[in-house]
Amino acid sequence: MPSKKAASKVKSAKPTRTSTAPHDPTASDDVLGPRRITPASYASRFRRTKAARKVARNKLPNSFKILYRSVRMLTDHWNIFGGVLLIYTLINLLLIGGFSSGTSL
């Protein structure tokens, strides 16, 4: 059970004016104090992050180096590319050359 002193302190508290209460023109500022709105404190939820590191990128080779590499790949694997070319040529001659007629209008 609360003591009488604690109960008497709650009863004798002075009324205070809040910023949401309407202004009472009959009340004097001496009793309740001046009417002031306290600014709301703002805390951002966003935090600054560390800057992204720059990634070292390799330079692209020049056009002559690309040409050299492609020719070298063709010469190193000539049997594969030659076989594909031979099969394509035979199929082209059979299908396209066989269906065309020899006469020309």
KAZITA-V409253 format. One record per residue. N is the residue number from 1. PSI is psi in radians with two decimals (* if undefined). OMEGA is omega in degrees with one decimal (NA if undefined). Layout:
<<N:PSI:OMEGA> <N:PSI:OMEGA>>
This chain:
<<1:2.29:-177.9> <2:2.63:-179.8> <3:2.88:-178.4> <4:-0.52:-179.7> <5:-0.72:-179.5> <6:-0.67:180.0> <7:-0.65:-179.0> <8:-0.53:178.0> <9:-0.66:-179.1> <10:-0.69:-178.2> <11:-0.56:-174.4> <12:0.17:-180.0> <13:2.44:-179.7> <14:2.50:177.3> <15:2.45:178.3> <16:2.61:-179.4> <17:2.33:176.5> <18:2.92:-177.9> <19:-0.32:-179.2> <20:-0.28:-179.5> <21:2.47:177.9> <22:2.63:-178.4> <23:2.24:178.3> <24:1.95:-177.7> <25:-0.34:-179.6> <26:-0.39:-179.5> <27:2.45:179.1> <28:2.62:179.6> <29:-0.30:179.8> <30:-0.62:-176.3> <31:-0.83:-174.7> <32:-0.19:-178.3> <33:2.89:-179.3> <34:2.57:-179.4> <35:2.00:-179.3> <36:2.48:176.6> <37:2.18:178.1> <38:2.29:179.9> <39:2.47:179.3> <40:2.43:178.0> <41:2.45:-177.1> <42:2.25:175.0> <43:2.14:-178.8> <44:2.49:176.6> <45:-0.27:-177.0> <46:2.36:179.9> <47:2.57:177.4> <48:2.44:178.4> <49:2.92:178.7> <50:2.57:178.9> <51:2.54:-179.9> <52:2.42:178.9> <53:2.55:176.4> <54:2.33:-178.6> <55:2.30:177.6> <56:2.20:-178.2> <57:2.46:177.9> <58:2.55:177.9> <59:2.59:177.1> <60:2.55:178.1> <61:2.71:179.9> <62:3.03:-172.2> <63:-0.60:180.0> <64:-0.64:178.9> <65:-0.65:177.3> <66:-0.74:178.1> <67:-0.75:179.7> <68:-0.76:-179.1> <69:-0.68:-179.4> <70:-0.71:177.8> <71:-0.68:179.8> <72:-0.64:177.8> <73:-0.68:177.4> <74:-0.71:-179.4> <75:-0.57:179.2> <76:-0.61:-176.6> <77:0.83:-175.7> <78:-0.51:-178.2> <79:-0.64:178.8> <80:-0.87:-178.7> <81:-0.63:177.8> <82:-0.68:178.4> <83:-0.73:177.9> <84:-0.73:179.7> <85:-0.70:179.2> <86:-0.79:179.3> <87:-0.76:179.5> <88:-0.71:-179.8> <89:-0.76:179.1> <90:-0.78:179.6> <91:-0.66:179.3> <92:-0.76:179.8> <93:-0.68:-178.7> <94:-0.82:-174.1> <95:-0.81:-175.6> <96:-0.72:179.1> <97:-0.53:-178.3> <98:-0.55:-177.4> <99:-0.28:-179.0> <100:2.53:178.3> <101:2.72:-176.7> <102:-0.24:-178.3> <103:2.60:-179.9> <104:2.38:178.3> <105:*:NA>>
